[in-house]
Amino acid sequence: GTKQWGPIGGNDNNSPDGNITAVAHLGGTLYVAGDFQNVGTTAATGIARWNGSAWSNVAGGLDGTPTALATEGANLYAVGQFVTAGASDARYLAQWNGTAWAGPGASLNGGAGTVQAVAVDGDDVYIGGRFLTAGDVSARNIVRWNKSTATWTSLGTGANNGTDRQVTAIAVG
């Protein structure tokens, strides 16, 4: 290649009409997320995908701003300041399986309620931000969602679970 930056699709008309806050690659598809409503001439609320030649909507998108994306297997996970993903209730966490969106059923909440980080390890989805609970579990600023059992688990126990400060990045290994 030319080893130079350039617009996707070869022209500036393929740009989002807002900011991009997260990027992920899954199965040959580039996903971009952010506070936009359109990418080029494609209506794509909060998230869009690029297949190498065109942008497309991701099943109705997200009704707020996603802040981070992560992939595992054939799934894409989005976290951020949204309530619905497509037609699904997905407060702050949504899973895209290539066909449809799904949410965890019980949301993160409490305090100022921001979600900024996500990482996936097998069936476990780790989420960080500034929040106090996940579903009915006390989880200060970091929590684990197990997608097989559909349960939230705090990291740590009692008053010492989680962290004292906001979590802005997570990595698993």
Contacts in CASP RR format, 6 or more apart in sequence:
PFRMAT RR
TARGET T0000
AUTHOR 0000-0000-0000
METHOD contacts of the structure
MODEL  1
GTKQWGPIGGNDNNSPDGNITAVAHLGGTLYVAGDFQNVGTTAATGIARW
NGSAWSNVAGGLDGTPTALATEGANLYAVGQFVTAGASDARYLAQWNGTA
WAGPGASLNGGAGTVQAVAVDGDDVYIGGRFLTAGDVSARNIVRWNKSTA
TWTSLGTGANNGTDRQVTAIAVG
7 14 0 8 1.000
7 15 0 8 1.000
8 14 0 8 1.000
8 30 0 8 1.000
8 50 0 8 1.000
9 52 0 8 1.000
9 53 0 8 1.000
13 40 0 8 1.000
13 41 0 8 1.000
14 39 0 8 1.000
14 40 0 8 1.000
14 55 0 8 1.000
15 39 0 8 1.000
15 40 0 8 1.000
16 32 0 8 1.000
16 34 0 8 1.000
16 36 0 8 1.000
16 38 0 8 1.000
16 39 0 8 1.000
16 40 0 8 1.000
16 44 0 8 1.000
16 48 0 8 1.000
17 36 0 8 1.000
17 37 0 8 1.000
17 38 0 8 1.000
17 39 0 8 1.000
17 40 0 8 1.000
18 34 0 8 1.000
18 35 0 8 1.000
18 36 0 8 1.000
18 37 0 8 1.000
19 34 0 8 1.000
19 35 0 8 1.000
19 36 0 8 1.000
20 32 0 8 1.000
20 33 0 8 1.000
20 34 0 8 1.000
20 36 0 8 1.000
21 33 0 8 1.000
21 34 0 8 1.000
21 35 0 8 1.000
21 65 0 8 1.000
21 66 0 8 1.000
21 67 0 8 1.000
21 68 0 8 1.000
22 32 0 8 1.000
22 33 0 8 1.000
22 34 0 8 1.000
22 66 0 8 1.000
22 67 0 8 1.000
22 68 0 8 1.000
22 69 0 8 1.000
22 78 0 8 1.000
23 30 0 8 1.000
23 31 0 8 1.000
23 32 0 8 1.000
23 33 0 8 1.000
23 69 0 8 1.000
24 30 0 8 1.000
24 31 0 8 1.000
24 33 0 8 1.000
24 69 0 8 1.000
24 70 0 8 1.000
24 71 0 8 1.000
24 76 0 8 1.000
25 31 0 8 1.000
25 71 0 8 1.000
26 71 0 8 1.000
26 73 0 8 1.000
26 74 0 8 1.000
26 75 0 8 1.000
26 76 0 8 1.000
27 74 0 8 1.000
28 51 0 8 1.000
29 49 0 8 1.000
29 50 0 8 1.000
29 51 0 8 1.000
30 49 0 8 1.000
30 50 0 8 1.000
30 52 0 8 1.000
31 47 0 8 1.000
31 48 0 8 1.000
31 49 0 8 1.000
31 50 0 8 1.000
31 58 0 8 1.000
31 69 0 8 1.000
31 76 0 8 1.000
32 39 0 8 1.000
32 47 0 8 1.000
32 48 0 8 1.000
32 49 0 8 1.000
32 50 0 8 1.000
33 46 0 8 1.000
33 47 0 8 1.000
33 62 0 8 1.000
33 66 0 8 1.000
33 67 0 8 1.000
33 69 0 8 1.000
33 78 0 8 1.000
34 46 0 8 1.000
34 47 0 8 1.000
34 65 0 8 1.000
34 66 0 8 1.000
35 46 0 8 1.000
35 64 0 8 1.000
35 65 0 8 1.000
36 44 0 8 1.000
36 45 0 8 1.000
36 46 0 8 1.000
36 48 0 8 1.000
37 43 0 8 1.000
37 44 0 8 1.000
37 45 0 8 1.000
37 46 0 8 1.000
38 44 0 8 1.000
39 48 0 8 1.000
39 55 0 8 1.000
40 55 0 8 1.000
42 48 0 8 1.000
42 54 0 8 1.000
42 55 0 8 1.000
42 56 0 8 1.000
42 57 0 8 1.000
43 57 0 8 1.000
44 55 0 8 1.000
44 56 0 8 1.000
44 57 0 8 1.000
44 58 0 8 1.000
44 61 0 8 1.000
45 57 0 8 1.000
45 60 0 8 1.000
45 61 0 8 1.000
45 62 0 8 1.000
45 63 0 8 1.000
45 64 0 8 1.000
46 61 0 8 1.000
46 62 0 8 1.000
46 64 0 8 1.000
46 65 0 8 1.000
46 66 0 8 1.000
46 82 0 8 1.000
47 58 0 8 1.000
47 61 0 8 1.000
47 62 0 8 1.000
47 66 0 8 1.000
47 78 0 8 1.000
48 55 0 8 1.000
48 56 0 8 1.000
48 57 0 8 1.000
48 58 0 8 1.000
49 55 0 8 1.000
49 56 0 8 1.000
49 58 0 8 1.000
58 96 0 8 1.000
58 101 0 8 1.000
59 86 0 8 1.000
59 96 0 8 1.000
59 99 0 8 1.000
59 100 0 8 1.000
59 101 0 8 1.000
60 86 0 8 1.000
60 87 0 8 1.000
60 101 0 8 1.000
61 85 0 8 1.000
61 86 0 8 1.000
61 101 0 8 1.000
62 78 0 8 1.000
62 82 0 8 1.000
62 84 0 8 1.000
62 85 0 8 1.000
62 86 0 8 1.000
62 90 0 8 1.000
62 94 0 8 1.000
63 82 0 8 1.000
63 83 0 8 1.000
63 84 0 8 1.000
63 85 0 8 1.000
63 86 0 8 1.000
64 80 0 8 1.000
64 81 0 8 1.000
64 82 0 8 1.000
64 83 0 8 1.000
65 80 0 8 1.000
65 81 0 8 1.000
65 82 0 8 1.000
66 78 0 8 1.000
66 79 0 8 1.000
66 80 0 8 1.000
66 81 0 8 1.000
66 82 0 8 1.000
67 79 0 8 1.000
67 80 0 8 1.000
67 81 0 8 1.000
67 114 0 8 1.000
67 115 0 8 1.000
67 116 0 8 1.000
67 117 0 8 1.000
68 78 0 8 1.000
68 79 0 8 1.000
68 80 0 8 1.000
68 115 0 8 1.000
68 116 0 8 1.000
68 117 0 8 1.000
68 118 0 8 1.000
69 76 0 8 1.000
69 77 0 8 1.000
69 78 0 8 1.000
69 118 0 8 1.000
70 76 0 8 1.000
70 77 0 8 1.000
70 118 0 8 1.000
70 119 0 8 1.000
70 120 0 8 1.000
70 125 0 8 1.000
71 77 0 8 1.000
71 120 0 8 1.000
72 120 0 8 1.000
72 121 0 8 1.000
72 122 0 8 1.000
72 125 0 8 1.000
74 97 0 8 1.000
74 98 0 8 1.000
75 95 0 8 1.000
75 96 0 8 1.000
75 97 0 8 1.000
75 98 0 8 1.000
75 120 0 8 1.000
76 95 0 8 1.000
76 96 0 8 1.000
76 98 0 8 1.000
77 93 0 8 1.000
77 94 0 8 1.000
77 95 0 8 1.000
77 96 0 8 1.000
77 118 0 8 1.000
77 120 0 8 1.000
77 125 0 8 1.000
78 85 0 8 1.000
78 93 0 8 1.000
78 94 0 8 1.000
78 96 0 8 1.000
78 118 0 8 1.000
79 92 0 8 1.000
79 93 0 8 1.000
79 94 0 8 1.000
79 115 0 8 1.000
79 116 0 8 1.000
79 117 0 8 1.000
79 118 0 8 1.000
79 127 0 8 1.000
79 128 0 8 1.000
80 92 0 8 1.000
80 93 0 8 1.000
80 114 0 8 1.000
80 115 0 8 1.000
80 116 0 8 1.000
81 92 0 8 1.000
81 114 0 8 1.000
81 115 0 8 1.000
82 90 0 8 1.000
82 91 0 8 1.000
82 92 0 8 1.000
82 94 0 8 1.000
83 89 0 8 1.000
83 90 0 8 1.000
83 91 0 8 1.000
84 90 0 8 1.000
85 94 0 8 1.000
85 96 0 8 1.000
85 101 0 8 1.000
85 102 0 8 1.000
85 103 0 8 1.000
86 101 0 8 1.000
87 101 0 8 1.000
88 94 0 8 1.000
88 100 0 8 1.000
88 101 0 8 1.000
88 102 0 8 1.000
88 103 0 8 1.000
89 103 0 8 1.000
89 105 0 8 1.000
90 101 0 8 1.000
90 102 0 8 1.000
90 103 0 8 1.000
90 104 0 8 1.000
90 105 0 8 1.000
91 103 0 8 1.000
91 105 0 8 1.000
91 107 0 8 1.000
91 108 0 8 1.000
91 109 0 8 1.000
92 107 0 8 1.000
92 108 0 8 1.000
92 113 0 8 1.000
92 115 0 8 1.000
92 127 0 8 1.000
92 131 0 8 1.000
93 103 0 8 1.000
93 104 0 8 1.000
93 107 0 8 1.000
93 108 0 8 1.000
93 115 0 8 1.000
93 118 0 8 1.000
93 125 0 8 1.000
93 127 0 8 1.000
93 145 0 8 1.000
94 101 0 8 1.000
94 102 0 8 1.000
94 103 0 8 1.000
95 101 0 8 1.000
95 102 0 8 1.000
95 103 0 8 1.000
95 125 0 8 1.000
95 147 0 8 1.000
104 145 0 8 1.000
104 147 0 8 1.000
104 150 0 8 1.000
104 152 0 8 1.000
105 150 0 8 1.000
106 134 0 8 1.000
106 135 0 8 1.000
106 136 0 8 1.000
106 152 0 8 1.000
107 134 0 8 1.000
107 135 0 8 1.000
108 115 0 8 1.000
108 127 0 8 1.000
108 131 0 8 1.000
108 133 0 8 1.000
108 134 0 8 1.000
108 135 0 8 1.000
108 139 0 8 1.000
108 143 0 8 1.000
109 131 0 8 1.000
109 132 0 8 1.000
109 133 0 8 1.000
109 134 0 8 1.000
109 135 0 8 1.000
110 131 0 8 1.000
110 132 0 8 1.000
110 133 0 8 1.000
111 130 0 8 1.000
111 131 0 8 1.000
111 132 0 8 1.000
112 130 0 8 1.000
113 129 0 8 1.000
113 130 0 8 1.000
113 131 0 8 1.000
114 129 0 8 1.000
114 130 0 8 1.000
114 131 0 8 1.000
114 166 0 8 1.000
115 127 0 8 1.000
115 128 0 8 1.000
115 129 0 8 1.000
115 131 0 8 1.000
116 128 0 8 1.000
116 129 0 8 1.000
116 130 0 8 1.000
116 166 0 8 1.000
116 167 0 8 1.000
116 168 0 8 1.000
116 169 0 8 1.000
117 126 0 8 1.000
117 127 0 8 1.000
117 128 0 8 1.000
117 129 0 8 1.000
117 167 0 8 1.000
117 168 0 8 1.000
117 169 0 8 1.000
117 170 0 8 1.000
118 125 0 8 1.000
118 126 0 8 1.000
118 127 0 8 1.000
118 128 0 8 1.000
118 170 0 8 1.000
119 125 0 8 1.000
119 126 0 8 1.000
119 170 0 8 1.000
119 171 0 8 1.000
119 172 0 8 1.000
120 126 0 8 1.000
120 172 0 8 1.000
121 172 0 8 1.000
121 173 0 8 1.000
123 146 0 8 1.000
123 147 0 8 1.000
123 148 0 8 1.000
123 149 0 8 1.000
124 144 0 8 1.000
124 145 0 8 1.000
124 146 0 8 1.000
124 147 0 8 1.000
124 172 0 8 1.000
125 144 0 8 1.000
125 145 0 8 1.000
125 146 0 8 1.000
125 147 0 8 1.000
126 142 0 8 1.000
126 143 0 8 1.000
126 144 0 8 1.000
126 145 0 8 1.000
126 170 0 8 1.000
126 172 0 8 1.000
127 134 0 8 1.000
127 142 0 8 1.000
127 143 0 8 1.000
127 144 0 8 1.000
127 145 0 8 1.000
127 170 0 8 1.000
128 141 0 8 1.000
128 142 0 8 1.000
128 143 0 8 1.000
128 167 0 8 1.000
128 168 0 8 1.000
128 170 0 8 1.000
129 141 0 8 1.000
129 142 0 8 1.000
129 166 0 8 1.000
129 167 0 8 1.000
129 168 0 8 1.000
130 141 0 8 1.000
130 166 0 8 1.000
130 167 0 8 1.000
131 139 0 8 1.000
131 140 0 8 1.000
131 141 0 8 1.000
131 143 0 8 1.000
132 138 0 8 1.000
132 139 0 8 1.000
132 140 0 8 1.000
133 139 0 8 1.000
134 143 0 8 1.000
134 145 0 8 1.000
134 152 0 8 1.000
134 154 0 8 1.000
135 152 0 8 1.000
136 152 0 8 1.000
137 143 0 8 1.000
137 152 0 8 1.000
137 153 0 8 1.000
137 154 0 8 1.000
138 154 0 8 1.000
138 158 0 8 1.000
138 161 0 8 1.000
139 152 0 8 1.000
139 153 0 8 1.000
139 154 0 8 1.000
139 155 0 8 1.000
139 161 0 8 1.000
139 162 0 8 1.000
140 154 0 8 1.000
140 161 0 8 1.000
140 162 0 8 1.000
140 163 0 8 1.000
140 164 0 8 1.000
141 162 0 8 1.000
141 163 0 8 1.000
141 164 0 8 1.000
141 165 0 8 1.000
141 166 0 8 1.000
141 167 0 8 1.000
142 155 0 8 1.000
142 162 0 8 1.000
142 163 0 8 1.000
142 167 0 8 1.000
142 170 0 8 1.000
143 152 0 8 1.000
143 153 0 8 1.000
143 154 0 8 1.000
143 155 0 8 1.000
143 162 0 8 1.000
144 152 0 8 1.000
144 153 0 8 1.000
144 154 0 8 1.000
144 155 0 8 1.000
145 151 0 8 1.000
145 152 0 8 1.000
145 153 0 8 1.000
146 153 0 8 1.000
154 161 0 8 1.000
154 162 0 8 1.000
155 161 0 8 1.000
155 162 0 8 1.000
156 162 0 8 1.000
END
